[in-house]
Every structure is written in C-alpha cells, then in structure tokens.
Amino acid sequence: MAKRVIFHVGTPKTGTSYVQDVLLANQDEIAQQGVLYPADRHDAHFLAALDLMQLPWGGLEDQATGRWDRLAEEVRSWEGTAIISHEIFGTASRAHVHRALDSLGDAEVHIVVSARDLARQLPAEWQENVKHRRTLTYNAFLDQICDEHRAGKIAQWFWGVQEIPEILDRWAGSITPEHVHLITVPPAGGPRDALWHRFADTFGVSRELRPHVERTNLSLGVPEVAMLRRLNELLNDALPNHYFRELVREGLVHRFLAQTPARTKLTLPPDIHEWAASLSRSWVAELAQRGYQVVGALDELIPGPVDSSYSDPDQPDEREVSDAALRSLAEIIGETARLTDELERVHHDNADLMRQIDALHATPTYKAKERLVEIAQTNYAARMGLGAYRRLRERNSRST
C-alpha cells in the first residue's frame, strides 16, 4: 500500500506537460528514491482521467477503458510515494473525486493544483482552441467566457479546469489543508527553472531532473493565430482530423510557427483584463483564508498592468498575417523538398538493392540451387538431401 499519494489535478497551461515529461523520463531514478510515477506511455494518466470521468475524446475513450483501475492498483501496490498528474483531472465532479480518492486505499493523499493568472490563461485557452481546429473568433470566445451564466461548452470547460477555488473545493474538501498544495506560476520574465523547482520541491524529487527531450512550446503571436484560424475555416470540411493533427497542429504549428518568438503578443483587451484582475483578486482573498500550502505567492495569480499595445486578432494587421502565411508556405515547401530528397534516396537504395538481387539470381550457383529446389518438389531423394543441407546450414549458423 502506498504510504503517500501526490495527486496533481491541474490546471492546463501551467507547466504540466513539462512536469509529466520529466517524471516519465526519470521513472527508474525516482523509483530508487521510493517515488513511483506509474506510466507505461506518455499519455497514461490522461487515459486514466478519461476513464475515471467517462469523458468522450475523439475515440480515445476506447483506449482508456480500465485505465483508471489499473493505475490505482499500481499505486496501491507501491510501498513509498506515488505521483499522479494530469491537468484534466481538474474538471472532475465530486462523485469522480470521491471514486478516485477511495481507489487509493489508506494512503496519505496530497492534492496539488498549479495555477497561473487569468490574463495569461485566457489567451492561451483560445489559442489552444484554434490549434484544435476551432474557428471561433477571439471576441466571441471571450464573450462566452465572461458570460455569467457560463452556458456554452467552451465556458463550461474553461471554468471547469481554471476556477481555482472551485477546483480546490471539489478535490480538497476532505483533505486537511496541510496536505493541499497550490503552486503558482511565476510572472513572465522570471528565472527559467523557477516553476520546475517549485514542482520538484512539492513532489519530493530532485531539482536536477530533466526530460530526455525538452519540448519548445512557444505561444503563437497575433498574426500567426489569426492566420491559423482562417486556415481552419478552409480545411475543416476538407481535411480529416488525423491529417489535421499530423500536418497542421504537429507540423505547421508546433514544428514551425511555435518555434519563433511572437512579434505581436496575444493579450487581453483592456476591459477584459480589468475584469480578470478583479476576479483574480477575489480568488486570492478567498484562498488566503483556507490555509493551503502555497508554493510561490498568491499575488502571482493577480494579472499585471494592462498591456497598452493590445492587438485584436479578429482585426489583425493584414501585412503581418500575409507575412506569417508566406513564412508558413516557405517552411512547408522546404519540408516537402527535404522529404522528397529523402524519398528519392530510398528509391535509389531500393533500386540498387534490386540490381544486386537480380545479379545474385543470375549466378550459376543460385540457378543450380533453384533447380535443386524445383527437383525436390517431385523427387524424394532430392527432397531428403535438401532437408539435410538446410539442417546442417542452420546448425552452422547457430554455432557461429
């Protein structure tokens, strides 16, 4: 039975992917220190979350069947500390939370929530929507988020995984405050490793751990995300989802667009910024009364000053959008040329191999072997001799 379970339940866009990459890459090392990260693939905890909450997710829910129970069983079988981490756990209902915590047996459970200020979370969430081929404009998205009734699916999802006091109400209602850890994301421009150090200290693992490959996931700028939203409008009825995922999201966006720092940053309109700041101040005041273990500072959840250079992605500078489109086209052509060269090399190598095979088939020795095999089909003595030859060759190959 695990003595302690650290259950990291969100939120998205707070360094969660990096944390999970580090833990997966260093499973053996942390296991030697008594810490279990139970995952047989990079999305193991995501699938377990889908299974726990019975969430539909583009067919992935079929792969998720039974995943939560297997994860919980592995955790219960461990004698030390176990870590569970995925950001969509944050949207779990109270019934889901009850089932999850009951699954962990008598272990000492610690709930971890990582949080970032709303002025950065809101633009990031709209950008993620666009990356996943949605076409909703920025202002329509913000209207849904700010609607006090939260009637739309987008608003329901956003607040389900981003409303920090409510998430902690659901997850930490039965947990002593000393075992509830709120990790705040440092302001932009701070030390690069500060957030990871906060996670490492909370999880009880070394600050020196790193993933095998560090993923660069820069935010898109205003012209890039505006171009992508328009591209979605053109592709959504013409491109199957698996091609969109491979060619657009992973290829165009992550491999090309996201590797260049944004020249025009995506921020909040001044009025929405002030609304987000006011809401955040009310959250901070409420959280300060609860006695949770804050790793960082609650004030880091309050947005900084309004960005006076706000650029509306629904009415972008068309010259910048055209430039983003041309750069994307140039990258795609360059990548196509590289893949074409690689394909031609493969074809050349295959042709050379076929010529060697043809030359081998033309030798007298090979022709004699072919003739012997042909005779063995109807001649008993030849068949016995061929079998003896093959057995002898097999013994010789094993001995060498």
Buried (B, 14 or more C-beta within 10 A) or exposed (E): EBEBBBBBBBBBBBBBBBBBBBBBBBBEEBEEEBBBBBBEEEBBBBBBBBBBBEBEBEEEBEBBEEBBEBBBEBBBEBEBBBBBBBBBBBBBEEEBBBBBBEBBBEBBBBBBBBBBBBBBBBBBBBBEBBBBBBBBBBBBBBBBBBEEEBEBEBBEBBBBBBBBEEBBEBBBEEBEEEBBBBBBBBBEEEEEEEBBEBBBEBBBBBEEBBBEEEEEEEBBBBBBBBBBBBBBEEBEEEBEEEEBBEBBBEBBBBEBBBEBEBEBBBBBBEEBBBBBBEBBBEBBEEBEEBEBBBBBEBEBBBBEEBBEEBBBBEEBBEEBBEBBBEBBEEBBEEBEEEEEEEEEEEEEEEEEEEEEEEEEEEEEEEEEEEEBEEBBEEEEEBBEBBEEEEEEEEEEEEEE
